[in-house]
Amino acid sequence: MTNWTGIGLRAAIGGILLGTCLAVASGGPAAAASDIAGKKVIFVPISMGISLTEGWARRMQEHAAIYGYTVDIRDAAFNTGAMSELLAKAISEKPDVLVVHNPTVQLLSRQIKQAEADGIKVLQINLQSNQPSTAFVGANWERIGREIAEDIVKECGAGSGKSGKVAIVPGQLTAADSVIMNEAAFKVFEQHKEIAVVSNQASDWEPEKARQITATVLQQNPDLCAIFGHWDVHTIGAGNAVKDAGLEDKVLVYATGGGDDVACKAIEDKVLDRVWSYDADGQGRDAGTMIDVLLQGGAAADGSMLIVESPLKIIKAGDGYDASLCWKM
């Protein structure tokens, strides 16, 4: 059982201590559930139509079909205003469990608090709010940020013969992954003064914007050593800018993501070099199991957040590349 005691969301998003992890797996306590048929779950994602949310929804709906409850999806389509409205409507419908995918650490915090106060259990998936809730399933962003930064130091730092210049391409500077990964990465970089972050510009999750940002950075810093993108989908845009500049053999492109076959194709095409995958397909299974547990009344006895941390898979180009680490829809 993984224990997250002591790993918080840091002061940047409220300094919340997440608590301990609930170890759940398919075939566990929910396997014998018979009293959750007819219950209602509402899932409000940032957007459908991407592998992350499609993969989560598929696995959640598989669990719902087995146990006889419903999962209703309310697609915000990358519109934060619409997302707040969809969540308000969802709360008014009094579902048994509300699954929330937070675009920023603050946007939905008041509504999450309201839902919990109204007796609705809230499962946050992969991106946390600064408002705690009953449960969280997702990546350990502190670990990912730290590990990628350490790898960048190894490749670009002292003794590498390279410039040490790094560009960071977050999706949103106030999204939980970007807040936590940036903090973890900068802590590593601060210990290695030869590393210089020359850009830290958000792409709003858009590949074309990431490409334009990266093209400008490369013009200003042709000796750039590495790019750290905070999601593989938009980081592919950054990688394409590197290829357009003919620098794919000189600039390492790092990304995080759900590890679907699109990421593997980008690695095969030398658009991405290294991806820290939190396995969205596995996250969907864990989310489905967590929903089963919550529908049966599961909650931490001490009121802390129940957490399932997603195992990491590191997919690398070159020697040791393993396409089996990616999953297909």
DRENMAR-322979 format. One record per residue (C-alpha): residue in three letters; chain; x, y, z. Coordinates in Angstrom, 2 decimals. Each point is the difference from the previous one (the first is absolute). Example, Ala and Ser with C-alpha at 12.3 -4.5 7.8 and 13.67 -1.06 7.14 Angstrom:
 rest kette      c1      c2      c3
  ALA     A   12.30   -4.50    7.80
  SER     A    1.37    3.44   -0.66
//
This chain:
 rest kette      c1      c2      c3
  MET     A    0.00    0.00    0.00
  THR     A    1.44    3.33   -1.07
  ASN     A    0.05    2.66    2.68
  TRP     A   -0.18    3.64   -1.04
  THR     A    0.15    1.37    3.52
  GLY     A    2.34    2.98   -0.13
  ILE     A   -0.41    0.65   -3.73
  GLY     A   -2.13    3.12   -0.25
  LEU     A   -1.20    2.21   -2.80
  ARG     A    2.52    2.60    1.22
  ALA     A   -0.60    3.56    1.05
  ALA     A   -0.70    1.04   -3.59
  ILE     A   -3.34   -1.77    0.13
  GLY     A   -0.88    0.26    3.62
  GLY     A    2.49   -2.30    1.68
  ILE     A   -2.60   -2.72    0.36
  LEU     A    1.29   -3.26    1.44
  LEU     A   -1.59   -2.72   -2.10
  GLY     A   -0.03   -2.81    2.57
  THR     A    0.42   -3.69   -0.54
  CYS     A   -0.73   -2.15   -3.00
  LEU     A   -2.91   -2.36   -0.31
  ALA     A    1.22   -3.21   -1.63
  VAL     A   -2.73   -1.20   -2.30
  ALA     A    0.06   -2.22   -3.07
  SER     A   -2.40   -1.74   -2.31
  GLY     A   -1.44   -3.01    1.73
  GLY     A    0.36    1.64    3.42
  PRO     A   -2.75    1.12    2.38
  ALA     A   -2.20    1.26   -2.82
  ALA     A   -0.13   -3.41   -1.65
  ALA     A   -2.75   -1.14    2.33
  ALA     A   -2.02    3.20   -0.26
  SER     A   -3.69   -0.54   -0.50
  ASP     A   -1.48    3.08    1.64
  ILE     A    1.36    2.65   -2.37
  ALA     A   -2.23   -0.78   -2.99
  GLY     A   -2.04    3.04   -1.01
  LYS     A    2.36    2.53    1.55
  LYS     A    1.16    3.00   -2.01
  VAL     A    3.48    1.26   -0.86
  ILE     A    0.67    3.20   -1.95
  PHE     A    3.38    0.55   -1.66
  VAL     A    0.97    3.59   -0.93
  PRO     A    3.24   -0.07   -2.04
  ILE     A    1.92    2.94   -1.40
  SER     A   -0.75   -1.46   -3.42
  MET     A   -0.93   -3.27   -1.63
  GLY     A    1.52   -1.01   -3.32
  ILE     A    3.50   -0.45    1.44
  SER     A    1.52   -3.34    0.97
  LEU     A    0.22    0.85    3.71
  THR     A   -3.68    0.70    0.57
  GLU     A   -1.23   -2.53   -2.56
  GLY     A    2.08   -2.69    1.69
  TRP     A   -1.23    0.94    3.48
  ALA     A   -3.62    0.12   -1.14
  ARG     A    0.22   -3.39   -1.69
  ARG     A    1.32   -1.70    3.14
  MET     A   -2.49    1.78    2.29
  GLN     A   -2.87   -1.07   -2.23
  GLU     A    1.26   -3.60    0.03
  HIS     A   -0.30    0.00    3.79
  ALA     A   -3.43    1.63   -0.21
  ALA     A   -1.23   -2.68   -2.39
  ILE     A    1.18   -2.76    2.34
  TYR     A   -1.60    1.43    3.14
  GLY     A   -3.08    1.67   -1.45
  TYR     A    0.62    3.68    0.74
  THR     A    0.24    2.80   -2.56
  VAL     A    2.82    2.31   -1.07
  ASP     A   -1.26    3.20   -1.63
  ILE     A    2.67    2.06   -1.81
  ARG     A   -0.25    3.81   -0.23
  ASP     A    2.62    1.20   -2.51
  ALA     A    1.38    3.51    0.62
  ALA     A    1.92   -0.06   -3.31
  PHE     A    2.91    2.07    1.41
  ASN     A   -2.39    2.82    1.01
  THR     A    0.62    0.88    3.65
  GLY     A   -3.12    2.14    0.25
  ALA     A   -2.12   -2.84   -1.33
  MET     A    1.72   -2.38    2.38
  SER     A   -1.05    2.04    3.05
  GLU     A   -3.57    0.06   -1.29
  LEU     A    0.00   -3.74   -0.69
  LEU     A    1.31   -0.70    3.48
  ALA     A   -2.65    2.24    1.61
  LYS     A   -2.72   -1.87   -1.88
  ALA     A    1.53   -3.35    0.95
  ILE     A    0.01    0.94    3.69
  SER     A   -3.67    1.01   -0.22
  GLU     A   -0.82   -3.49   -1.27
  LYS     A    1.41   -1.59    3.18
  PRO     A    2.03   -2.87   -1.51
  ASP     A    1.49   -2.58    2.34
  VAL     A    3.52    0.69   -1.30
  LEU     A    1.36    2.93   -1.98
  VAL     A    3.21   -0.53   -2.01
  VAL     A    1.87    3.24   -0.71
  HIS     A    2.95    0.72   -2.29
  ASN     A    1.35    3.38    1.16
  PRO     A    1.39    2.40   -2.63
  THR     A    1.63    2.19    2.68
  VAL     A    0.57   -0.30    3.73
  GLN     A   -2.57    2.69    0.81
  LEU     A   -2.79   -0.01   -2.60
  LEU     A   -2.24   -2.72    1.48
  SER     A    1.11    0.14    3.65
  ARG     A   -3.15    1.73    1.31
  GLN     A   -2.26   -2.43   -1.85
  ILE     A    1.93   -3.03    1.21
  LYS     A   -0.40    1.26    3.56
  GLN     A   -3.73    0.58   -0.60
  ALA     A   -0.49   -3.48   -1.44
  GLU     A    1.71   -1.65    2.96
  ALA     A   -2.05    2.12    2.43
  ASP     A   -3.14   -1.20   -1.80
  GLY     A    0.99   -3.62    0.59
  ILE     A    1.29   -0.67   -3.53
  LYS     A    3.30   -1.87   -0.01
  VAL     A    2.47    1.60   -2.40
  LEU     A    2.71   -1.98   -1.77
  GLN     A    2.65    2.26   -1.52
  ILE     A    1.82   -1.62   -2.91
  ASN     A    3.62    0.72   -0.91
  LEU     A   -0.12    3.79    0.48
  GLN     A   -0.63    1.19    3.54
  SER     A   -1.81    3.06    1.26
  ASN     A    1.29    1.86    3.04
  GLN     A   -3.23   -1.20    1.63
  PRO     A    0.28   -3.55    1.36
  SER     A   -2.80   -2.49   -0.54
  THR     A   -0.84   -3.60    0.83
  ALA     A    2.38   -1.57   -2.52
  PHE     A    2.69    0.52   -2.63
  VAL     A    1.31   -2.32   -2.72
  GLY     A    2.97    1.25   -1.98
  ALA     A    3.65    0.64   -0.54
  ASN     A    2.61    0.97    2.57
  TRP     A    0.96    3.26   -1.68
  GLU     A    2.76    0.81    2.49
  ARG     A    1.80   -3.23   -0.87
  ILE     A   -0.41    0.53   -3.74
  GLY     A    1.30    3.58    0.13
  ARG     A    2.95   -1.01    2.14
  GLU     A    0.94   -3.02   -2.11
  ILE     A   -0.18    1.87   -3.31
  ALA     A    2.06    2.85    1.44
  GLU     A    2.62   -2.46    1.26
  ASP     A    0.16   -1.60   -3.45
  ILE     A    0.39    3.42   -1.61
  VAL     A    2.90    0.79    2.36
  LYS     A    1.61   -3.30   -0.97
  GLU     A   -0.35    0.74   -3.72
  CYS     A    0.58    3.77   -0.02
  GLY     A    1.92    0.81    3.19
  ALA     A    3.60    0.02    1.12
  GLY     A    2.24   -2.27   -2.05
  SER     A   -2.50   -0.42   -2.82
  GLY     A    1.69    2.53   -2.28
  LYS     A   -3.38    1.59   -0.64
  SER     A   -1.45    3.44    0.68
  GLY     A   -2.20   -0.93    2.97
  LYS     A   -2.84    2.03   -1.52
  VAL     A   -3.51   -1.32    0.60
  ALA     A   -3.42    1.15   -1.21
  ILE     A   -3.12   -0.98    1.95
  VAL     A   -3.36   -0.18   -1.77
  PRO     A   -2.86   -0.36    2.53
  GLY     A   -3.61   -0.39   -1.06
  GLN     A   -1.32    2.51    2.55
  LEU     A    2.27    1.57    2.61
  THR     A   -2.75   -0.43    2.61
  ALA     A   -0.87   -3.60   -0.84
  ALA     A    0.96   -2.43    2.77
  ASP     A    2.48   -1.93   -2.12
  SER     A    1.82    3.16   -1.07
  VAL     A    0.01    1.51    3.50
  ILE     A    1.42   -3.12    1.62
  MET     A    2.37   -1.09   -2.79
  ASN     A    1.47    3.47   -0.38
  GLU     A    0.59    0.30    3.72
  ALA     A    1.68   -3.42    0.13
  ALA     A    2.08    0.66   -3.11
  PHE     A    1.20    3.42    1.11
  LYS     A    1.12   -1.45    3.33
  VAL     A    2.25   -2.37   -1.93
  PHE     A    1.22    2.67   -2.40
  GLU     A    0.86    2.35    2.87
  GLN     A    2.56   -2.54    1.16
  HIS     A    1.65    0.05   -3.44
  LYS     A    0.87    3.56   -0.94
  GLU     A    1.13   -1.06   -3.47
  ILE     A   -3.67   -0.63   -0.88
  ALA     A   -1.80    3.08   -1.33
  VAL     A   -3.75    0.06   -0.61
  VAL     A   -0.26    2.37   -2.96
  SER     A   -3.77   -0.26   -0.48
  ASN     A   -3.02   -1.07    2.05
  GLN     A   -3.00    0.84   -2.18
  ALA     A   -3.39   -1.73    0.10
  SER     A   -1.53   -1.33   -3.22
  ASP     A   -3.62   -0.17    1.25
  TRP     A    0.25   -3.72   -0.90
  GLU     A    0.15    0.89   -3.72
  PRO     A    2.62   -1.78   -2.18
  GLU     A    0.20    2.89   -2.48
  LYS     A    0.62    2.54    2.74
  ALA     A    2.66   -2.29    1.48
  ARG     A    1.62   -0.21   -3.44
  GLN     A    0.04    3.78   -0.37
  ILE     A    1.41    0.54    3.49
  THR     A    2.73   -2.55   -0.64
  ALA     A    0.89    1.40   -3.43
  THR     A    0.57    3.42    1.57
  VAL     A    2.06   -1.47    2.86
  LEU     A    2.18   -1.89   -2.48
  GLN     A    0.61    3.15   -2.02
  GLN     A    1.15    1.76    3.16
  ASN     A    1.86   -3.04    1.37
  PRO     A    1.29   -2.20   -2.84
  ASP     A    2.14   -1.87    2.55
  LEU     A   -3.05   -1.05    2.06
  CYS     A    0.60   -3.38    1.63
  ALA     A   -3.45   -1.17    1.16
  ILE     A   -3.72    0.71   -0.04
  PHE     A   -2.22   -1.10    2.88
  GLY     A   -3.63   -0.15   -1.15
  HIS     A   -2.72   -0.64    2.54
  TRP     A   -2.28   -2.13   -2.22
  ASP     A    0.94   -2.08   -3.01
  VAL     A   -2.85    1.22   -2.23
  HIS     A    1.10    3.63   -0.06
  THR     A    3.69   -0.87    0.41
  ILE     A   -0.21   -1.73   -3.38
  GLY     A   -0.38    3.53   -1.38
  ALA     A    3.24    0.99    1.74
  GLY     A    1.71   -3.10   -1.37
  ASN     A   -1.13    0.85   -3.51
  ALA     A    1.60    3.44    0.36
  VAL     A    3.25   -1.72    0.96
  LYS     A   -0.23   -2.21   -3.11
  ASP     A   -0.84    3.00   -2.19
  ALA     A    3.21    1.63    1.24
  GLY     A    2.00   -3.16   -0.76
  LEU     A    1.00   -0.34    3.66
  GLU     A   -1.63   -3.34    0.88
  ASP     A    3.43   -1.57    0.60
  LYS     A    1.11    2.85    2.28
  VAL     A   -3.07    1.03    2.05
  LEU     A   -1.59   -2.56    2.32
  VAL     A   -3.79    0.26    0.21
  TYR     A   -1.50   -1.26    3.26
  ALA     A   -3.72   -0.43    0.62
  THR     A   -2.51   -1.48    2.40
  GLY     A   -3.23   -1.68   -0.98
  GLY     A   -2.44   -2.86    0.13
  GLY     A    2.23   -2.27   -2.07
  ASP     A   -2.25   -0.81   -2.93
  ASP     A    1.25   -1.19   -3.39
  VAL     A    0.11    3.59   -1.32
  ALA     A    2.85    0.68    2.43
  CYS     A    1.85   -3.09   -1.22
  LYS     A   -0.47    1.11   -3.62
  ALA     A    1.45    3.42    0.90
  ILE     A    3.03   -1.71    1.53
  GLU     A    0.41   -2.22   -3.06
  ASP     A   -0.16    3.12   -2.20
  LYS     A    2.65    1.77    2.13
  VAL     A   -2.46    2.72    1.01
  LEU     A    0.19   -0.95    3.70
  ASP     A    3.04   -1.56    1.69
  ARG     A   -1.17   -0.99    3.48
  VAL     A   -3.51   -0.27    1.44
  TRP     A   -0.85   -0.52    3.67
  SER     A   -3.28   -1.91   -0.38
  TYR     A   -2.56   -0.24    2.79
  ASP     A   -2.01   -2.53   -2.05
  ALA     A   -3.46    1.48   -0.56
  ASP     A   -1.48   -3.43   -0.68
  GLY     A    1.14   -1.18    3.42
  GLN     A   -1.24    3.23    1.57
  GLY     A   -3.43   -0.68   -1.48
  ARG     A   -0.08   -3.44    1.59
  ASP     A    1.07    1.48    3.34
  ALA     A   -2.64    2.74   -0.29
  GLY     A   -2.67   -2.61   -0.72
  THR     A    1.03   -2.01    3.05
  MET     A    0.09    3.13    2.17
  ILE     A   -3.52    0.90   -1.13
  ASP     A   -1.17   -3.49    0.95
  VAL     A    1.51    0.48    3.47
  LEU     A   -1.49    3.48    0.46
  LEU     A   -3.46   -1.18   -1.08
  GLN     A    0.19   -2.59    2.77
  GLY     A    0.69    2.71    2.57
  GLY     A    3.78   -0.14   -0.05
  ALA     A    1.89    2.96    1.49
  ALA     A    3.09    0.54    2.13
  ALA     A   -0.79   -0.37    3.69
  ASP     A    2.07    3.08    0.85
  GLY     A   -1.63    2.13   -2.71
  SER     A    3.13    0.20   -2.15
  MET     A    0.01   -0.51   -3.74
  LEU     A   -0.02   -3.57   -1.30
  ILE     A    2.77   -0.17   -2.61
  VAL     A    1.03   -2.43   -2.69
  GLU     A    3.32    1.04   -1.50
  SER     A    0.55   -0.97   -3.63
  PRO     A    3.08   -2.17   -0.68
  LEU     A    2.46    1.62   -2.40
  LYS     A    1.37   -1.39   -3.25
  ILE     A    2.93    1.76   -1.69
  ILE     A   -0.06   -0.36   -3.78
  LYS     A    3.30    0.90   -1.66
  ALA     A    1.15    0.31   -3.58
  GLY     A    3.04   -1.89   -1.25
  ASP     A    1.46   -3.03    1.69
  GLY     A   -2.51   -1.51    2.38
  TYR     A   -3.06    1.48   -1.74
  ASP     A   -2.99   -2.17    0.89
  ALA     A   -3.26    0.59   -1.90
  SER     A   -1.80   -2.44    2.30
  LEU     A    0.05    2.69    2.71
  CYS     A   -2.66    1.89   -1.97
  TRP     A   -3.68   -0.95   -0.12
  LYS     A   -2.61    0.27   -2.74
  MET     A   -3.58    1.25    0.19
//
